[in-house]
Every structure is written in C-alpha cells, then in structure tokens.
Amino acid sequence: MIDLMIRGVNLPDGREDCDIAIVNGSIDKIAPAINATARDEIQAVGCLATPPFVDSHFHLDTVLTYGQPRINQSGTLLEGIALWGELKPQLTIDAIKARAEKLCHWAIARGTLAIRSHVDISDDRLLAVQALLDVRRQFKPYLDIQLVAFPQDGYFRYSGSPVNLSRALDMGVDVVGGIPHFERTMSEGAKSVTALCELAANRGLPVDMHCDESDDPLSRHIETLIFETKRLGLTGRVTGSHLTSMHSMDNYYVSKLLPLMKEADVHAVANPLINITLQGRHDTYPKRRGMTRVKEMLATGINVSFGHDCVMDPWYGLGSHDMLEVAHMGLHVAQMTGTTEMKQIFDAVTRNGARTLGLENYGLAPGCHADLVILQAADIHEALRLKPVRLYVIRRGKIISRTQPATAMLRLGDEIFEVDFSHATNVRSSISCKSPVFRK
Ligand code: FE2
C-alpha cells in the first residue's frame, strides 16, 4: 500500500507531469500516471517538486540577535565580531535555544531540511554548544543539523580555543572549524589550518573552515587547506567557506589554485547575501562584489554550494531563512543568468549542499528518503524568479509544513480577476494545488 501519492509534479531535471509514490518514508516510484491508490494524495499538477533545500553554512547561535547590544555601524566583518564579543557575556542557554528554535521553524516552512551550523567555541562556558546540541536533538526527526566547532576569536588568537574546541568535539559536535584569516599573522593562520586538519584527521571528522573571508588577495589560506587535505588523506571531507579573497586574487594564481582544489575534492561554500554585504566595505569605487569565483569553480568541477550564513545578527540585519533568496542573490552576483547556469545555481542550494554535508539517501529517486518540497512554481527558472510559496514540505513521507498558495485579486473597473505571475503555459494548474486538509 502506498502511503502518499503526489500527482502531476514537474521535477528539477525537466521531467513533467510525474507522480511520486511514497512507501515507509522512502520514494518508491516516480513515473507518469502511476495506477495505484494511496492512503493520502496530493494533487499538485504543474508544480515543481524538489529535494529539500540545504543550507551549507549558517550560525544558529548568533541568529536573531540584531541590535543587541547595538547595530553594526561600519557593516564590516570585524565590527560584527567585536559586537558579538560584547553580547557573549549576556548569553544564556535558554535564550540561544529559543532563537535557534524559531529559526528552525522558519527553515522548515521554507523547505530547508538540512543546515550546517557553526557554533562559537571561543567562550569557556560553551553555552552555545550545549544549547545547539539540544536543538539538534530536538529537531532530528524534521531537520538534519550538523554542528561545526568554530573558534570565532581565533584558534591561536584566543588562548582558550584549543581546549574548548576539543571539549566541543567530545560533547558531540560533528565538524572541525577554523578562521585562519583572523589569526594574528599569516603564518599563525597557516599553522591553525595545519593543527585543525590534524585534529580532524586524528578524530576521523570533516573540516569546514571560514577561510579567507577577506578582500586581501594575499590571504591564501585556501592553499594550505588544500595541501593539508591531500597530506592527511582528508580528500572529499574538507570545505572552504567564504573564500572571498579569491575574488581579488591575481588570475594567474587562481588558475593554479582551482585545479589543486579540484584534485583534493575540497568543497566550496559561498554565502552570497553576506559576501555582497560585508565585502568591499573599504573600497570607494569601483567597489568589489567580494563573492568567490563560483562560475569558475563549477567549470573546474569543484563542488560549490551556498549558505545563508546569517539572519538578523551582528553581520546581517535582514533575511527570513529562504534559500531561494540566497540563490537569487548568488545568481545575480555571479552573473549566472544562462539556462544551464540557473540550474547550477539551484543545485547550489539543493544537491551540491547535500554533497558538502555528506547527506545520505538525498534526492528524487526510488530508494531516497521521501524528503521533498512542492513549490508554487512550474520549474527552476520560475522558482528562482519568484521565490514562491512552499506549498508542502515533506519529511520521510509526512507533510510537516503547509502554506496556502499566494493569490492576488485585482479589481480594474468592472472586471475582477486573479493575477498570475507564472510564465508557464499550464499556469492555472500550477497554482491550483488541491491538497488534503492539514490534519492535527
Ligand atoms: Fe559564517
């Protein structure tokens, strides 16, 4: 017996009018017009069904602290770090949890079912670690949360970080983090990369570092990260987050760097909303965009995914945790407007992110977890353009979020009609999802 049948959806690979049969929390079959009955059924003819969005880089401990104790006046990364330092003594486990829980609710409603969150360990009380371990446990049935032990104030620059980072890993944090560009010198930064990669190798853990989040083209810690990945046999388990200095690097040097990155299978994570906000703040004009070389990395065969990074915190005052907003910004900043490029951008917030996080059984294929999102849009192009309503969010075959279709009615003179923002030919059906009532 089929538990849930989804009728008539379009898929990210371009297939149209498909049915998806779900049994025991997994996808059983995807085909046109499946001749079978199911316990529950969603009519979503003409709507796009996609695997869930993946946020490859976030900070659940700093989220929703905007304005506490004040707003970042310069808009720079460094003032943001100082501001967070001012707030740290006032943190409580309950307050961190409450903010993180609220964000997780937003994420689920937006169709994001996996988040890799960095957690600041440059605080001897490790309150954020305790809080986010609880949140990870609480949301496990609904949301995959990975935690990265992140020495916000530097691994060597803050003397307590080495001990705290090991303690955090002992407590169950999943990934080793770092921030080499914030260490006191370039050589200290390189040493921190080596020390942290050795720690990860010894413990059998992945690495995800804030790496070269700077406009300084001479910030080249990615080079050391690639070298240590190869030396320590960490191939495929290491991620370089941000990599914004690459925006400003000499083209010749980058032409050497990218093949080395590909060879070591180092994943790259760009954070378009934050990169375009924080980088280039010291420029007059021309003003650099700052985002790393997404298009060139993808052309080299490097796995690139996107993160939201921040929502209403010392570094960024906006956001509602929408990975389509991230993709929309990334598309613009990277100037990836071609049809194939838009598909690559969509991948950066879905399947590429799943690869960065090492998620198993992710995707729309028989045998995969029945985790998917149905959008009020006909295809990827429309999803990126409209950032539409997530009509249904499904986890292991169960509907865990529902949002009513958005409709606007116009009265122009005597005529009253519905506005349709879709460009697709099957416009009407794409916005008329007949769904079962969301039962309590
Ligand atoms: Fe970050």
Residues whose N, C-alpha, C, O or C-beta is under 5 A from the ligand:
A	BS01	FE2	D309
